[in-house]
Amino acid sequence: MVQDHRIDTGLPQLVLALITSNLSRLGVTRVRIDAGGVPGRAMGLLTDSIVVTDNLATVATSALVRSIGTCPIMAEIDRSLRTTLGI
């Protein structure tokens, strides 16, 4: 989830950044996470992955089954999101 958890939008939905295991999808709007590293383990990743901040999705909370982890490197994700959003 890349949406600030402190914001109450009044809507039962979350903004998510997609994650891919296709490691060729690199760029300034993407963050590589090694599954065996501290961030990858905290996120519950099974394989090395790329957080794709230029591919965001708004998803109904009812569609989410469970959380598999949390991202301990949100500062890096935030930098990538700022590039994506031009802010």
C-alpha positions in Angstrom: 0.0 0.0 0.0 1.4 3.4 -0.9 -1.5 5.4 0.4 -0.9 7.2 3.7 -2.7 5.0 6.3 -3.6 8.1 8.4 -5.9 9.5 5.6 -9.5 8.6 5.9 -11.0 8.9 2.4 -14.4 7.6 3.5 -14.1 5.0 0.7 -13.3 1.3 1.3 -10.3 1.2 -1.0 -6.5 1.5 -1.0 -3.9 2.7 -3.5 -1.3 0.0 -4.2 1.9 -0.1 -6.2 2.3 -3.3 -8.2 5.2 -5.7 -7.7 6.7 -7.9 -10.4 9.3 -10.6 -10.4 10.4 -9.6 -13.9 13.8 -8.2 -13.0 14.3 -6.6 -16.4 11.7 -3.9 -15.6 14.1 -1.4 -14.1 14.0 2.4 -14.2 13.9 5.5 -12.0 10.2 4.7 -11.1 11.0 1.2 -10.0 12.7 -0.2 -6.9 14.4 -3.6 -6.8 13.9 -5.7 -3.7 16.0 -8.8 -3.0 13.8 -11.5 -1.5 16.6 -12.7 0.8 17.4 -9.2 2.2 15.9 -7.6 5.2 13.3 -5.6 3.1 12.3 -8.6 1.1 11.8 -10.8 4.1 9.8 -8.1 5.9 7.6 -7.8 2.8 7.1 -11.6 2.6 8.5 -11.8 -0.9 9.2 -15.3 -2.3 11.5 -14.1 -5.2 13.6 -11.0 -6.0 11.1 -8.4 -7.2 10.6 -4.9 -8.5 8.1 -2.4 -6.9 6.6 -0.6 -10.0 5.6 2.8 -8.7 4.5 3.9 -12.2 1.8 1.2 -12.1 -0.6 2.1 -9.3 -4.0 0.6 -8.7 -6.9 1.5 -6.5 -8.3 -1.6 -5.1 -11.4 -2.2 -2.9 -10.4 -3.4 0.5 -13.0 -6.2 0.2 -10.8 -7.6 -2.6 -7.8 -8.0 -0.3 -7.4 -11.4 1.3 -4.5 -10.7 3.6 -1.3 -8.8 4.1 1.9 -10.7 3.7 4.3 -8.1 5.1 5.3 -4.5 5.4 7.8 -2.4 3.4 10.7 -1.2 5.6 12.2 1.0 2.9 9.2 3.3 2.2 11.6 6.3 1.9 13.0 4.7 -1.2 9.5 3.9 -2.5 8.5 7.5 -1.8 11.3 8.9 -3.8 10.3 6.7 -6.7 6.7 7.7 -6.3 7.6 11.4 -6.4 9.4 10.8 -9.7 6.3 9.0 -11.0 3.9 11.7 -10.0 6.2 14.7 -10.8 6.2 16.1 -7.3 
